[in-house]
Amino acid sequence: MIGTGYVGLTTALMLCELNHQVVCIDTDTAKLKQLKSNRIPFHEPGLEELLNRHLSRGSLSFTSDTGQGVRESDILFITVGTPSKSDGSTDLSQIKNVAETIGSNQNGYKVVVNKSTAPVGTCEKVHRWILERQPRKLPVDVVCNPEFLREGKALYDALHPDRVVIGAENGKAARFIRNLYDAISCPKMMTGLRTAELIKYSANAFLAMKISFINEIGRLCDAHGVDVTDVATGIGLDSRIGSRFLKAGIGWGGSCFPKDLASLVHMFEQADLSPRILEAVRQVNDTQVEYYLRQLEERLGDVRGKTISILGIAFKPDTDDIREAPAIKVIQALHKKGAFLKAYDPVVFIHRAPTGLPVTLCSEMSETFEDSDCIFLLTEWKNFLHFDWKSHRHRMRTPLIIDGRNALDQNALTQYGYIYYGIGRVYSKLASL
Ligand SMILES: NC(=O)c1ccc[n+]([C@@H]2O[C@H](COP(=O)([O-])OP(=O)(O)OC[C@H]3O[C@@H](n4cnc5c(N)ncnc54)[C@H](O)[C@@H]3O)[C@@H](O)[C@H]2O)c1
């Protein structure tokens, strides 16, 4: 497993659970040191227990020596990062570097499986990059096996995927990889390399589209006094639509959707096509923070000099990942407008804010209420939802709640005397009867 981040480590542990022997390789020696001493370098539920189990069984090992890992393995998974470049295209330098190292160290037949999300045509490049570094022209097959796991539920998703997609040009290599997943019961789709690559991007784009769609409907609900949660339920009950990813809120972020949509848009442009739906999906999302800030200012007036408390920094619950997290955008925008910011997250920056983030960290959720003019919820951590909101209202200067995830109990909060705003939420007199 070359690359031991969220995807690499989870995949490695899943394969160990299926009785395979796995060597994890990473260039980040600090990360490896933690892993070797049974510690997960990021927050992902369930991984630590499996790490302990497989380290002690000897089915899992770690090394920074990629050459040695390549020589000792039959199958090489690539699970390194594929960040965006400034033009939206994907930076393939980490993948290229790994492919070249594989080529230089190849000592027999290998199957190279790319799991990193990368544009259509990347696996063909990987094949070429390996061969260019490999003078003996040993046989190598490249397979595309895109990953669909969700951070926060990574282990569950790896062990219970909705489907496994295997793209290959060589049937023998494809079957070899499918056999790895024999013990997992789900549809296994065998397809071409390019198709597998495009399936991953299309899946993420579709999910982002559902979120942007309901967010746009949420704005219309605000204008007409209609409850968006009821609209979402009403449309989600249609089995052609489905209820998931129809929760209106501050918008999508994270390590995948923003960069993957940018990359897909770039692929369209490279093909001289206009990605009209994707552009709209991104535009709705890009303007959602602004929309919420307008709602906040309508209720609080000018935010200059006011104290605003951010609840939740992670881009979603059960992860410490803050890549492209909406909370970061909100903090920066409110700071620019002259607000004083406090923040609390149960796992992110527990000890100190990263340099440059203009926020005072609270060590407990209750501290965010103290002399605050607004609490802005941006990650729906479970303990936020089950907090004793009633007892803390009096500690706020202005009891305003902006619920960026439509996660809180609006009726209860209103009864406790809070001013509540959630996109497209309507106070239900019926619910309080
Ligand atoms: N995080 C997710 O939820 C998710 C879901 C599906 C797909 N993906 C895709 O999977 C890929 C990995 O994502 P991630 O979130 O696990 O990234 P990550 O940043 O958590 O991990 C990547 C790891 O690769 C290591 N690395 C970089 N260059 C290396 C090299 N030359 N040799 C060995 N190790 C090297 C880094 O040190 C890092 O530990 C990306 O393409 C991403 O788009 C991510």
Ligand as a Chemical Component Dictionary entry (heavy atoms), coordinates in Angstrom:
data_LIG
# 
_chem_comp.id                   LIG 
_chem_comp.type                 NON-POLYMER 
_chem_comp.pdbx_formal_charge   0 
_chem_comp.three_letter_code    LIG 
# 
loop_
_chem_comp_atom.comp_id 
_chem_comp_atom.atom_id 
_chem_comp_atom.alt_atom_id 
_chem_comp_atom.type_symbol 
_chem_comp_atom.charge 
_chem_comp_atom.model_Cartn_x 
_chem_comp_atom.model_Cartn_y 
_chem_comp_atom.model_Cartn_z 
_chem_comp_atom.pdbx_ordinal 
LIG N1  N1  N 0  -10.070 10.825 1.909  1  
LIG C1  C1  C 0  -11.135 10.333 1.318  2  
LIG O1  O1  O 0  -12.256 10.358 1.858  3  
LIG C2  C2  C 0  -11.023 9.712  -0.052 4  
LIG C3  C3  C 0  -12.086 8.924  -0.545 5  
LIG C4  C4  C 0  -11.956 8.347  -1.807 6  
LIG C5  C5  C 0  -10.828 8.586  -2.566 7  
LIG N2  N2  N 1  -9.824  9.381  -2.069 8  
LIG C6  C6  C 0  -8.644  9.583  -2.898 9  
LIG O2  O2  O 0  -7.599  8.747  -2.387 10 
LIG C7  C7  C 0  -6.321  9.389  -2.535 11 
LIG C8  C8  C 0  -5.647  9.502  -1.180 12 
LIG O3  O3  O 0  -6.452  10.312 -0.340 13 
LIG P1  P1  P 0  -6.185  10.419 1.236  14 
LIG O4  O4  O 0  -7.260  11.255 1.797  15 
LIG O5  O5  O -1 -5.932  9.064  1.791  16 
LIG O6  O6  O 0  -4.816  11.259 1.237  17 
LIG P2  P2  P 0  -3.830  11.550 2.438  18 
LIG O7  O7  O 0  -3.222  12.862 2.171  19 
LIG O8  O8  O 0  -4.519  11.292 3.741  20 
LIG O9  O9  O 0  -2.710  10.386 2.282  21 
LIG C9  C9  C 0  -1.795  10.329 1.239  22 
LIG C10 C10 C 0  -0.516  9.718  1.776  23 
LIG O10 O10 O 0  0.383   9.483  0.707  24 
LIG C11 C11 C 0  1.706   9.705  1.183  25 
LIG N3  N3  N 0  2.617   9.876  0.044  26 
LIG C12 C12 C 0  2.738   10.929 -0.813 27 
LIG N4  N4  N 0  3.688   10.674 -1.733 28 
LIG C13 C13 C 0  4.169   9.444  -1.455 29 
LIG C14 C14 C 0  5.167   8.616  -2.060 30 
LIG N5  N5  N 0  5.859   9.002  -3.130 31 
LIG N6  N6  N 0  5.413   7.392  -1.526 32 
LIG C15 C15 C 0  4.731   6.975  -0.428 33 
LIG N7  N7  N 0  3.783   7.717  0.178  34 
LIG C16 C16 C 0  3.510   8.933  -0.327 35 
LIG C17 C17 C 0  1.539   10.943 2.057  36 
LIG O11 O11 O 0  2.636   11.106 2.959  37 
LIG C18 C18 C 0  0.229   10.621 2.770  38 
LIG O12 O12 O 0  0.457   9.923  3.986  39 
LIG C19 C19 C 0  -6.615  10.741 -3.202 40 
LIG O13 O13 O 0  -6.479  10.594 -4.580 41 
LIG C20 C20 C 0  -8.073  10.985 -2.853 42 
LIG O14 O14 O 0  -8.725  11.812 -3.782 43 
LIG C21 C21 C 0  -9.890  9.933  -0.837 44 
# 
loop_
_chem_comp_bond.comp_id 
_chem_comp_bond.atom_id_1 
_chem_comp_bond.atom_id_2 
_chem_comp_bond.value_order 
_chem_comp_bond.pdbx_ordinal 
LIG N1  C1  SING 1  
LIG C1  O1  DOUB 2  
LIG C1  C2  SING 3  
LIG C2  C3  SING 4  
LIG C2  C21 DOUB 5  
LIG C3  C4  DOUB 6  
LIG C4  C5  SING 7  
LIG C5  N2  DOUB 8  
LIG N2  C6  SING 9  
LIG N2  C21 SING 10 
LIG C6  O2  SING 11 
LIG C6  C20 SING 12 
LIG O2  C7  SING 13 
LIG C7  C8  SING 14 
LIG C7  C19 SING 15 
LIG C8  O3  SING 16 
LIG O3  P1  SING 17 
LIG P1  O4  DOUB 18 
LIG P1  O5  SING 19 
LIG P1  O6  SING 20 
LIG O6  P2  SING 21 
LIG P2  O7  DOUB 22 
LIG P2  O8  SING 23 
LIG P2  O9  SING 24 
LIG O9  C9  SING 25 
LIG C9  C10 SING 26 
LIG C10 O10 SING 27 
LIG C10 C18 SING 28 
LIG O10 C11 SING 29 
LIG C11 N3  SING 30 
LIG C11 C17 SING 31 
LIG N3  C12 SING 32 
LIG N3  C16 SING 33 
LIG C12 N4  DOUB 34 
LIG N4  C13 SING 35 
LIG C13 C14 SING 36 
LIG C13 C16 DOUB 37 
LIG C14 N5  SING 38 
LIG C14 N6  DOUB 39 
LIG N6  C15 SING 40 
LIG C15 N7  DOUB 41 
LIG N7  C16 SING 42 
LIG C17 O11 SING 43 
LIG C17 C18 SING 44 
LIG C18 O12 SING 45 
LIG C19 O13 SING 46 
LIG C19 C20 SING 47 
LIG C20 O14 SING 48 
# 
